[in-house]
Amino acid sequence: MAISKRGAIFGSRLVKMLAASAVVAAVFLVASASAESKARIVRLSEVQGTVQIDRIAGEGFSKAFINLPVIEGSRVKTGNDGRAEVEFEDGSTLRLAPGSEVDFVHLALGADGNKLNTVQLVSGTVYANVHLKKARANSGDQFALNFDRDSVTIADAAHFRLDLDAPNKATLAVFKGKCSATLPSAQFDVTEKHSATIKFARNDSASEASASGDSAKHDAKSNDVKSDKDTFVIAKNFEAEPSDAWDRQQTEYHDRNASTAATASLASPYAYGISDLNYYGNFMNLPGYGNVWQPFFIGANWSPFQDGGWAFYPGSGYMWVSGYPWGWMPYRYGNWAFANGVGWFWQPGFAEPYYATPRVLNAPASTKIPTAPVAGHQTVMVGRGLAANPPAGTMRVLTINPGSAGFGVPRGSIDHLNHIAKKMDRTSRPATVATIAPTTTTMTSGSPSVFGTSSSGSASSSASSSRMGGPSPAPIGATTHHSSAPTSHPH
């Protein structure tokens, strides 16, 4: 009996120990999963004309809208009249000229929390303005832009253009900073105000060259010699492209609006969308709430949830997408709150995961908080739905209504938007204003300096040809709003 009693006591203790161990293991697994989470989203921050996105939801390409999240595996492409910009957490941007397509191959977090970005240029022309965060030596954020079998990487801040001129040629132009290009057979740097023309091998492998007839069958000086190595030519300048003016205008918009005294005090480590917050609204110190933000052109009955939509993403389900051009950070971080006499405002968040659905405090009883669809993958519109801007230069006048909160106003399209907002606060009347006319680009070229494995041909590059067809049908309820693009200046 004594032995049986001790055995029972031991068995009871063993069960308790195993149960405790299971709890500890479960907590550890949850903590590990959270610490090693690879989930990242970046922002489709600008959409002009025909732009499509594949959200890897199993439905292929569909109409793109401003503020749609871009996740690992997503693809974005522009039509003949389309332009798009994708904004990363640190404010870095990737812009697509007309007739371009990119794949977001890798959007992940490293062991130190560093952001790992790999994008594949499939066709057309892209502009990258990258601001890498370096945690310490040999560590920090990484950005790679792949094309064909080759790749462009940067170690610090850089602003550059990559153009797939033809099936067998690419041109890299560096506006600021330095880029490193890696080919299967060579690696080289391209510095500021220089360019490199890269010609891809005509064969897929050296064995094909051997099988098709050895070099003895060809004149070594002939232009018809097939090469199994990519070659490059470096020039001390670069040719202008038609979309350079648009890229400069977008860069200047971000530089002009990226930092204010109020935004400098934000505790959040995220910078994407800050430029839009400073352009479309203002920060203020509200007693009891601290530093908060509020959009221009809101009325007593305005709600931050009246215009937008639900977009489905694998792994996350339905995510709320705002229809307002500034509607990224206020719906992903922090929370919305309501106060009498002030109306709705946004309280910035901290270093926290993004939200699929906005957080709300002190909402009036009449407020309709968005609720995600319970089934299906179709994009569901709410109110005026989601927005996409028309092609640049298609509209010269824009009417802004009280209570619109800037809906349908393309960023940077109106000078001194804050002055118009103050006037509307006094008069409560719509404002009809002229938009900024787009500018043109003057084409220039120069003679190349030759380096690398081969030095045949010219370093100048032609404008990228359009490779896109028309858009797919828009989701039900989709709306388009008209305005023109802002001005731009030389790099």
NUTOR-674130 format. One record per residue (C-alpha): chain; x, y, z; residue in one letter. Coordinates in steps of 0.25 Angstrom, whole numbers. Example, Ala and Ser with C-alpha at 12.3 -4.5 7.8 and 13.67 -1.06 7.14 Angstrom:
@ch A; east 49; north -18; up 31; aa a;
@ch A; east 55; north -4; up 29; aa s;
This chain:
@ch A; east 0; north 0; up 0; aa m;
@ch A; east 11; north 10; up 4; aa a;
@ch A; east 18; north 7; up -10; aa i;
@ch A; east 5; north 9; up -17; aa s;
@ch A; east 3; north 22; up -10; aa k;
@ch A; east 17; north 27; up -13; aa r;
@ch A; east 15; north 23; up -27; aa g;
@ch A; east 1; north 30; up -28; aa a;
@ch A; east 8; north 43; up -22; aa i;
@ch A; east 19; north 42; up -32; aa f;
@ch A; east 9; north 40; up -43; aa g;
@ch A; east 2; north 52; up -39; aa s;
@ch A; east 14; north 61; up -38; aa r;
@ch A; east 18; north 55; up -52; aa l;
@ch A; east 5; north 59; up -58; aa v;
@ch A; east 6; north 73; up -52; aa k;
@ch A; east 21; north 75; up -57; aa m;
@ch A; east 17; north 70; up -71; aa l;
@ch A; east 5; north 80; up -71; aa a;
@ch A; east 14; north 92; up -67; aa a;
@ch A; east 24; north 88; up -77; aa s;
@ch A; east 13; north 88; up -88; aa a;
@ch A; east 9; north 102; up -83; aa v;
@ch A; east 23; north 107; up -84; aa v;
@ch A; east 26; north 100; up -97; aa a;
@ch A; east 13; north 107; up -103; aa a;
@ch A; east 17; north 120; up -98; aa v;
@ch A; east 31; north 118; up -104; aa f;
@ch A; east 25; north 114; up -117; aa l;
@ch A; east 16; north 126; up -117; aa v;
@ch A; east 27; north 136; up -114; aa a;
@ch A; east 36; north 129; up -124; aa s;
@ch A; east 26; north 130; up -135; aa a;
@ch A; east 24; north 145; up -131; aa s;
@ch A; east 39; north 148; up -131; aa a;
@ch A; east 42; north 141; up -144; aa e;
@ch A; east 29; north 146; up -152; aa s;
@ch A; east 33; north 148; up -166; aa k;
@ch A; east 20; north 156; up -169; aa a;
@ch A; east 22; north 169; up -175; aa r;
@ch A; east 13; north 178; up -184; aa i;
@ch A; east 17; north 190; up -192; aa v;
@ch A; east 8; north 201; up -198; aa r;
@ch A; east 3; north 203; up -212; aa l;
@ch A; east 4; north 218; up -210; aa s;
@ch A; east 1; north 224; up -224; aa e;
@ch A; east -7; north 219; up -235; aa v;
@ch A; east -9; north 227; up -248; aa q;
@ch A; east -16; north 222; up -260; aa g;
@ch A; east -16; north 207; up -264; aa t;
@ch A; east -10; north 199; up -252; aa v;
@ch A; east -12; north 185; up -248; aa q;
@ch A; east -8; north 176; up -236; aa i;
@ch A; east -8; north 161; up -233; aa d;
@ch A; east -10; north 160; up -218; aa r;
@ch A; east -7; north 145; up -220; aa i;
@ch A; east -22; north 142; up -215; aa a;
@ch A; east -24; north 132; up -227; aa g;
@ch A; east -31; north 142; up -236; aa e;
@ch A; east -19; north 147; up -244; aa g;
@ch A; east -18; north 162; up -248; aa f;
@ch A; east -29; north 172; up -244; aa s;
@ch A; east -30; north 187; up -244; aa k;
@ch A; east -21; north 194; up -234; aa a;
@ch A; east -25; north 205; up -224; aa f;
@ch A; east -17; north 214; up -215; aa i;
@ch A; east -13; north 208; up -201; aa n;
@ch A; east -15; north 194; up -205; aa l;
@ch A; east -5; north 185; up -197; aa p;
@ch A; east 6; north 179; up -205; aa v;
@ch A; east 11; north 166; up -199; aa i;
@ch A; east 22; north 155; up -202; aa e;
@ch A; east 18; north 149; up -216; aa g;
@ch A; east 10; north 161; up -220; aa s;
@ch A; east 12; north 166; up -235; aa r;
@ch A; east 9; north 180; up -240; aa v;
@ch A; east 8; north 185; up -254; aa k;
@ch A; east 5; north 197; up -262; aa t;
@ch A; east -2; north 200; up -275; aa g;
@ch A; east 2; north 209; up -286; aa n;
@ch A; east -4; north 221; up -278; aa d;
@ch A; east -1; north 215; up -264; aa g;
@ch A; east 9; north 219; up -253; aa r;
@ch A; east 10; north 214; up -239; aa a;
@ch A; east 18; north 215; up -227; aa e;
@ch A; east 21; north 205; up -215; aa v;
@ch A; east 25; north 211; up -202; aa e;
@ch A; east 33; north 203; up -192; aa f;
@ch A; east 33; north 204; up -177; aa e;
@ch A; east 45; north 214; up -176; aa d;
@ch A; east 40; north 223; up -187; aa g;
@ch A; east 48; north 217; up -198; aa s;
@ch A; east 40; north 216; up -211; aa t;
@ch A; east 40; north 208; up -224; aa l;
@ch A; east 33; north 214; up -236; aa r;
@ch A; east 28; north 208; up -249; aa l;
@ch A; east 27; north 215; up -262; aa a;
@ch A; east 17; north 212; up -272; aa p;
@ch A; east 18; north 198; up -278; aa g;
@ch A; east 25; north 192; up -266; aa s;
@ch A; east 24; north 180; up -257; aa e;
@ch A; east 30; north 176; up -244; aa v;
@ch A; east 29; north 163; up -235; aa d;
@ch A; east 31; north 165; up -220; aa f;
@ch A; east 39; north 152; up -218; aa v;
@ch A; east 44; north 154; up -204; aa h;
@ch A; east 38; north 163; up -193; aa l;
@ch A; east 43; north 158; up -180; aa a;
@ch A; east 49; north 161; up -166; aa l;
@ch A; east 63; north 156; up -163; aa g;
@ch A; east 68; north 151; up -149; aa a;
@ch A; east 71; north 165; up -145; aa d;
@ch A; east 58; north 171; up -150; aa g;
@ch A; east 65; north 176; up -162; aa n;
@ch A; east 56; north 177; up -174; aa k;
@ch A; east 60; north 168; up -186; aa l;
@ch A; east 55; north 173; up -200; aa n;
@ch A; east 56; north 166; up -213; aa t;
@ch A; east 48; north 171; up -225; aa v;
@ch A; east 49; north 165; up -239; aa q;
@ch A; east 47; north 175; up -251; aa l;
@ch A; east 40; north 167; up -262; aa v;
@ch A; east 38; north 178; up -272; aa s;
@ch A; east 39; north 193; up -274; aa g;
@ch A; east 45; north 203; up -265; aa t;
@ch A; east 46; north 205; up -250; aa v;
@ch A; east 52; north 216; up -241; aa y;
@ch A; east 57; north 213; up -228; aa a;
@ch A; east 59; north 223; up -217; aa n;
@ch A; east 64; north 215; up -205; aa v;
@ch A; east 68; north 219; up -191; aa h;
@ch A; east 74; north 207; up -184; aa l;
@ch A; east 75; north 206; up -169; aa k;
@ch A; east 88; north 200; up -164; aa k;
@ch A; east 88; north 194; up -150; aa a;
@ch A; east 103; north 192; up -149; aa r;
@ch A; east 114; north 187; up -158; aa a;
@ch A; east 110; north 176; up -168; aa n;
@ch A; east 96; north 177; up -163; aa s;
@ch A; east 84; north 185; up -166; aa g;
@ch A; east 73; north 186; up -177; aa d;
@ch A; east 75; north 180; up -191; aa q;
@ch A; east 70; north 183; up -204; aa f;
@ch A; east 72; north 176; up -217; aa a;
@ch A; east 66; north 178; up -231; aa l;
@ch A; east 67; north 166; up -240; aa n;
@ch A; east 66; north 166; up -255; aa f;
@ch A; east 68; north 155; up -264; aa d;
@ch A; east 80; north 147; up -258; aa r;
@ch A; east 86; north 159; up -252; aa d;
@ch A; east 84; north 168; up -240; aa s;
@ch A; east 86; north 182; up -234; aa v;
@ch A; east 88; north 184; up -219; aa t;
@ch A; east 92; north 196; up -211; aa i;
@ch A; east 99; north 198; up -198; aa a;
@ch A; east 94; north 211; up -194; aa d;
@ch A; east 84; north 222; up -199; aa a;
@ch A; east 83; north 222; up -214; aa a;
@ch A; east 74; north 227; up -225; aa h;
@ch A; east 74; north 220; up -238; aa f;
@ch A; east 67; north 216; up -251; aa r;
@ch A; east 67; north 202; up -257; aa l;
@ch A; east 61; north 200; up -271; aa d;
@ch A; east 59; north 187; up -279; aa l;
@ch A; east 61; north 194; up -292; aa d;
@ch A; east 60; north 181; up -300; aa a;
@ch A; east 60; north 166; up -298; aa p;
@ch A; east 75; north 165; up -298; aa n;
@ch A; east 78; north 179; up -292; aa k;
@ch A; east 77; north 187; up -279; aa a;
@ch A; east 81; north 201; up -275; aa t;
@ch A; east 85; north 205; up -261; aa l;
@ch A; east 85; north 220; up -258; aa a;
@ch A; east 90; north 225; up -244; aa v;
@ch A; east 84; north 239; up -240; aa f;
@ch A; east 90; north 239; up -226; aa k;
@ch A; east 99; north 229; up -218; aa g;
@ch A; east 105; north 217; up -223; aa k;
@ch A; east 99; north 203; up -228; aa c;
@ch A; east 106; north 190; up -229; aa s;
@ch A; east 102; north 181; up -241; aa a;
@ch A; east 105; north 166; up -241; aa t;
@ch A; east 105; north 158; up -254; aa l;
@ch A; east 107; north 143; up -255; aa p;
@ch A; east 121; north 146; up -260; aa s;
@ch A; east 125; north 160; up -253; aa a;
@ch A; east 122; north 170; up -242; aa q;
@ch A; east 124; north 185; up -243; aa f;
@ch A; east 119; north 198; up -237; aa d;
@ch A; east 112; north 210; up -244; aa v;
@ch A; east 114; north 223; up -237; aa t;
@ch A; east 106; north 236; up -236; aa e;
@ch A; east 103; north 242; up -250; aa k;
@ch A; east 108; north 230; up -257; aa h;
@ch A; east 101; north 219; up -265; aa s;
@ch A; east 103; north 205; up -269; aa a;
@ch A; east 98; north 197; up -282; aa t;
@ch A; east 97; north 182; up -280; aa i;
@ch A; east 95; north 173; up -291; aa k;
@ch A; east 90; north 159; up -287; aa f;
@ch A; east 96; north 146; up -293; aa a;
@ch A; east 90; north 141; up -305; aa r;
@ch A; east 91; north 127; up -301; aa n;
@ch A; east 85; north 121; up -288; aa d;
@ch A; east 98; north 114; up -285; aa s;
@ch A; east 112; north 112; up -290; aa a;
@ch A; east 109; north 97; up -294; aa s;
@ch A; east 99; north 102; up -304; aa e;
@ch A; east 110; north 111; up -311; aa a;
@ch A; east 119; north 99; up -312; aa s;
@ch A; east 107; north 90; up -317; aa a;
@ch A; east 104; north 101; up -328; aa s;
@ch A; east 118; north 101; up -333; aa g;
@ch A; east 131; north 105; up -327; aa d;
@ch A; east 137; north 119; up -328; aa s;
@ch A; east 146; north 114; up -339; aa a;
@ch A; east 133; north 115; up -348; aa k;
@ch A; east 132; north 130; up -345; aa h;
@ch A; east 141; north 142; up -347; aa d;
@ch A; east 145; north 147; up -333; aa a;
@ch A; east 143; north 161; up -338; aa k;
@ch A; east 130; north 159; up -344; aa s;
@ch A; east 117; north 165; up -337; aa n;
@ch A; east 110; north 151; up -340; aa d;
@ch A; east 119; north 144; up -329; aa v;
@ch A; east 110; north 138; up -319; aa k;
@ch A; east 114; north 140; up -305; aa s;
@ch A; east 111; north 132; up -292; aa d;
@ch A; east 114; north 144; up -283; aa k;
@ch A; east 106; north 156; up -280; aa d;
@ch A; east 115; north 169; up -284; aa t;
@ch A; east 114; north 183; up -279; aa f;
@ch A; east 118; north 197; up -283; aa v;
@ch A; east 119; north 209; up -273; aa i;
@ch A; east 117; north 223; up -277; aa a;
@ch A; east 120; north 236; up -269; aa k;
@ch A; east 106; north 241; up -271; aa n;
@ch A; east 92; north 236; up -274; aa f;
@ch A; east 81; north 238; up -284; aa e;
@ch A; east 68; north 244; up -280; aa a;
@ch A; east 55; north 236; up -280; aa e;
@ch A; east 41; north 241; up -282; aa p;
@ch A; east 37; north 237; up -268; aa s;
@ch A; east 49; north 244; up -261; aa d;
@ch A; east 41; north 257; up -259; aa a;
@ch A; east 30; north 249; up -252; aa w;
@ch A; east 40; north 242; up -243; aa d;
@ch A; east 46; north 255; up -239; aa r;
@ch A; east 33; north 261; up -236; aa q;
@ch A; east 29; north 250; up -227; aa q;
@ch A; east 43; north 250; up -220; aa t;
@ch A; east 41; north 265; up -218; aa e;
@ch A; east 27; north 263; up -212; aa y;
@ch A; east 33; north 253; up -202; aa h;
@ch A; east 45; north 262; up -199; aa d;
@ch A; east 36; north 274; up -197; aa r;
@ch A; east 26; north 267; up -188; aa n;
@ch A; east 34; north 256; up -181; aa a;
@ch A; east 38; north 263; up -168; aa s;
@ch A; east 32; north 274; up -159; aa t;
@ch A; east 34; north 277; up -144; aa a;
@ch A; east 21; north 269; up -141; aa a;
@ch A; east 25; north 257; up -149; aa t;
@ch A; east 39; north 257; up -143; aa a;
@ch A; east 34; north 254; up -130; aa s;
@ch A; east 26; north 241; up -134; aa l;
@ch A; east 30; north 229; up -127; aa a;
@ch A; east 26; north 220; up -138; aa s;
@ch A; east 38; north 214; up -146; aa p;
@ch A; east 30; north 214; up -159; aa y;
@ch A; east 31; north 225; up -169; aa a;
@ch A; east 23; north 221; up -180; aa y;
@ch A; east 11; north 230; up -182; aa g;
@ch A; east 17; north 242; up -174; aa i;
@ch A; east 18; north 251; up -186; aa s;
@ch A; east 3; north 249; up -189; aa d;
@ch A; east -1; north 252; up -174; aa l;
@ch A; east 7; north 265; up -175; aa n;
@ch A; east 1; north 269; up -188; aa y;
@ch A; east -14; north 265; up -186; aa y;
@ch A; east -15; north 269; up -171; aa g;
@ch A; east -8; north 274; up -159; aa n;
@ch A; east -2; north 269; up -145; aa f;
@ch A; east -7; north 276; up -133; aa m;
@ch A; east -5; north 274; up -118; aa n;
@ch A; east -18; north 271; up -112; aa l;
@ch A; east -20; north 271; up -96; aa p;
@ch A; east -22; north 257; up -91; aa g;
@ch A; east -18; north 251; up -104; aa y;
@ch A; east -4; north 256; up -108; aa g;
@ch A; east 1; north 258; up -122; aa n;
@ch A; east -10; north 254; up -131; aa v;
@ch A; east -13; north 256; up -146; aa w;
@ch A; east -26; north 261; up -153; aa q;
@ch A; east -29; north 262; up -168; aa p;
@ch A; east -33; north 275; up -175; aa f;
@ch A; east -47; north 277; up -181; aa f;
@ch A; east -55; north 269; up -170; aa i;
@ch A; east -69; north 273; up -165; aa g;
@ch A; east -77; north 270; up -153; aa a;
@ch A; east -83; north 257; up -159; aa n;
@ch A; east -70; north 252; up -165; aa w;
@ch A; east -65; north 238; up -161; aa s;
@ch A; east -52; north 232; up -165; aa p;
@ch A; east -59; north 219; up -169; aa f;
@ch A; east -69; north 224; up -178; aa q;
@ch A; east -60; north 222; up -191; aa d;
@ch A; east -52; north 210; up -194; aa g;
@ch A; east -53; north 195; up -196; aa g;
@ch A; east -49; north 181; up -192; aa w;
@ch A; east -38; north 174; up -200; aa a;
@ch A; east -35; north 159; up -198; aa f;
@ch A; east -20; north 154; up -195; aa y;
@ch A; east -16; north 140; up -193; aa p;
@ch A; east -11; north 138; up -179; aa g;
@ch A; east -18; north 150; up -174; aa s;
@ch A; east -32; north 149; up -179; aa g;
@ch A; east -40; north 162; up -182; aa y;
@ch A; east -32; north 175; up -179; aa m;
@ch A; east -38; north 189; up -178; aa w;
@ch A; east -33; north 198; up -189; aa v;
@ch A; east -36; north 213; up -188; aa s;
@ch A; east -41; north 221; up -200; aa g;
@ch A; east -34; north 234; up -195; aa y;
@ch A; east -20; north 237; up -202; aa p;
@ch A; east -14; north 239; up -188; aa w;
@ch A; east -21; north 226; up -183; aa g;
@ch A; east -9; north 217; up -179; aa w;
@ch A; east -3; north 219; up -166; aa m;
@ch A; east -16; north 223; up -159; aa p;
@ch A; east -22; north 210; up -162; aa y;
@ch A; east -10; north 201; up -160; aa r;
@ch A; east -4; north 206; up -147; aa y;
@ch A; east -9; north 214; up -134; aa g;
@ch A; east -24; north 217; up -133; aa n;
@ch A; east -35; north 226; up -137; aa w;
@ch A; east -42; north 234; up -126; aa a;
@ch A; east -54; north 244; up -125; aa f;
@ch A; east -55; north 256; up -116; aa a;
@ch A; east -66; north 266; up -115; aa n;
@ch A; east -63; north 279; up -121; aa g;
@ch A; east -51; north 273; up -129; aa v;
@ch A; east -57; north 262; up -137; aa g;
@ch A; east -49; north 249; up -141; aa w;
@ch A; east -34; north 249; up -140; aa f;
@ch A; east -23; north 239; up -141; aa w;
@ch A; east -13; north 235; up -130; aa q;
@ch A; east 0; north 230; up -135; aa p;
@ch A; east 4; north 216; up -131; aa g;
@ch A; east 18; north 210; up -126; aa f;
@ch A; east 26; north 199; up -131; aa a;
@ch A; east 15; north 189; up -132; aa e;
@ch A; east 10; north 180; up -143; aa p;
@ch A; east 0; north 185; up -153; aa y;
@ch A; east -15; north 184; up -152; aa y;
@ch A; east -24; north 178; up -163; aa a;
@ch A; east -35; north 185; up -157; aa t;
@ch A; east -34; north 199; up -150; aa p;
@ch A; east -35; north 201; up -135; aa r;
@ch A; east -45; north 211; up -130; aa v;
@ch A; east -47; north 219; up -117; aa l;
@ch A; east -59; north 227; up -112; aa n;
@ch A; east -67; north 225; up -125; aa a;
@ch A; east -81; north 232; up -125; aa p;
@ch A; east -93; north 222; up -125; aa a;
@ch A; east -96; north 226; up -139; aa s;
@ch A; east -83; north 222; up -145; aa t;
@ch A; east -83; north 210; up -154; aa k;
@ch A; east -70; north 203; up -151; aa i;
@ch A; east -66; north 194; up -163; aa p;
@ch A; east -68; north 179; up -162; aa t;
@ch A; east -60; north 169; up -171; aa a;
@ch A; east -68; north 160; up -180; aa p;
@ch A; east -70; north 146; up -174; aa v;
@ch A; east -67; north 139; up -187; aa a;
@ch A; east -62; north 140; up -201; aa g;
@ch A; east -50; north 147; up -208; aa h;
@ch A; east -56; north 158; up -216; aa q;
@ch A; east -53; north 173; up -213; aa t;
@ch A; east -64; north 179; up -206; aa v;
@ch A; east -66; north 194; up -206; aa m;
@ch A; east -71; north 203; up -195; aa v;
@ch A; east -77; north 217; up -198; aa g;
@ch A; east -69; north 224; up -210; aa r;
@ch A; east -60; north 212; up -210; aa g;
@ch A; east -45; north 212; up -213; aa l;
@ch A; east -38; north 222; up -222; aa a;
@ch A; east -29; north 222; up -234; aa a;
@ch A; east -24; north 234; up -241; aa n;
@ch A; east -26; north 237; up -256; aa p;
@ch A; east -14; north 238; up -265; aa p;
@ch A; east -6; north 250; up -263; aa a;
@ch A; east -11; north 263; up -270; aa g;
@ch A; east -25; north 259; up -272; aa t;
@ch A; east -31; north 269; up -263; aa m;
@ch A; east -28; north 284; up -260; aa r;
@ch A; east -38; north 288; up -250; aa v;
@ch A; east -43; north 281; up -237; aa l;
@ch A; east -54; north 283; up -228; aa t;
@ch A; east -52; north 280; up -213; aa i;
@ch A; east -64; north 279; up -204; aa n;
@ch A; east -66; north 280; up -189; aa p;
@ch A; east -66; north 267; up -182; aa g;
@ch A; east -58; north 260; up -193; aa s;
@ch A; east -45; north 259; up -185; aa a;
@ch A; east -37; north 260; up -198; aa g;
@ch A; east -44; north 248; up -205; aa f;
@ch A; east -40; north 249; up -220; aa g;
@ch A; east -30; north 259; up -218; aa v;
@ch A; east -17; north 254; up -224; aa p;
@ch A; east -5; north 257; up -216; aa r;
@ch A; east 4; north 269; up -219; aa g;
@ch A; east -7; north 273; up -230; aa s;
@ch A; east -10; north 286; up -222; aa i;
@ch A; east -1; north 297; up -217; aa d;
@ch A; east -3; north 301; up -202; aa h;
@ch A; east -14; north 291; up -199; aa l;
@ch A; east -14; north 295; up -185; aa n;
@ch A; east -18; north 310; up -189; aa h;
@ch A; east -30; north 304; up -196; aa i;
@ch A; east -34; north 296; up -184; aa a;
@ch A; east -34; north 308; up -175; aa k;
@ch A; east -42; north 316; up -185; aa k;
@ch A; east -52; north 305; up -185; aa m;
@ch A; east -53; north 304; up -170; aa d;
@ch A; east -57; north 319; up -170; aa r;
@ch A; east -67; north 318; up -182; aa t;
@ch A; east -72; north 304; up -182; aa s;
@ch A; east -73; north 305; up -197; aa r;
@ch A; east -67; north 296; up -208; aa p;
@ch A; east -54; north 301; up -214; aa a;
@ch A; east -51; north 300; up -229; aa t;
@ch A; east -36; north 301; up -231; aa v;
@ch A; east -26; north 299; up -243; aa a;
@ch A; east -17; north 287; up -242; aa t;
@ch A; east -2; north 288; up -245; aa i;
@ch A; east 1; north 285; up -260; aa a;
@ch A; east 10; north 273; up -263; aa p;
@ch A; east 24; north 276; up -269; aa t;
@ch A; east 32; north 270; up -280; aa t;
@ch A; east 46; north 264; up -281; aa t;
@ch A; east 57; north 268; up -290; aa t;
@ch A; east 65; north 257; up -295; aa m;
@ch A; east 80; north 257; up -294; aa t;
@ch A; east 92; north 247; up -297; aa s;
@ch A; east 107; north 246; up -296; aa g;
@ch A; east 118; north 237; up -301; aa s;
@ch A; east 122; north 225; up -292; aa p;
@ch A; east 134; north 221; up -285; aa s;
@ch A; east 137; north 206; up -287; aa v;
@ch A; east 140; north 196; up -276; aa f;
@ch A; east 137; north 182; up -273; aa g;
@ch A; east 137; north 169; up -281; aa t;
@ch A; east 133; north 174; up -294; aa s;
@ch A; east 133; north 188; up -300; aa s;
@ch A; east 126; north 187; up -313; aa s;
@ch A; east 114; north 196; up -317; aa g;
@ch A; east 108; north 209; up -311; aa s;
@ch A; east 105; north 212; up -296; aa a;
@ch A; east 93; north 220; up -299; aa s;
@ch A; east 79; north 214; up -297; aa s;
@ch A; east 66; north 216; up -304; aa s;
@ch A; east 53; north 219; up -296; aa a;
@ch A; east 46; north 206; up -291; aa s;
@ch A; east 35; north 201; up -300; aa s;
@ch A; east 21; north 198; up -295; aa s;
@ch A; east 18; north 184; up -292; aa r;
@ch A; east 4; north 184; up -286; aa m;
@ch A; east -10; north 182; up -291; aa g;
@ch A; east -23; north 188; up -285; aa g;
@ch A; east -28; north 186; up -271; aa p;
@ch A; east -37; north 175; up -265; aa s;
@ch A; east -50; north 179; up -261; aa p;
@ch A; east -51; north 187; up -248; aa a;
@ch A; east -57; north 181; up -235; aa p;
@ch A; east -72; north 185; up -233; aa i;
@ch A; east -74; north 199; up -227; aa g;
@ch A; east -60; north 204; up -232; aa a;
@ch A; east -59; north 219; up -234; aa t;
@ch A; east -49; north 227; up -242; aa t;
@ch A; east -46; north 242; up -238; aa h;
@ch A; east -40; north 252; up -248; aa h;
@ch A; east -28; north 261; up -246; aa s;
@ch A; east -15; north 264; up -253; aa s;
@ch A; east -1; north 261; up -248; aa a;
@ch A; east 8; north 271; up -241; aa p;
@ch A; east 21; north 278; up -246; aa t;
@ch A; east 35; north 273; up -247; aa s;
@ch A; east 49; north 278; up -248; aa h;
@ch A; east 62; north 272; up -253; aa p;
@ch A; east 70; north 263; up -244; aa h;
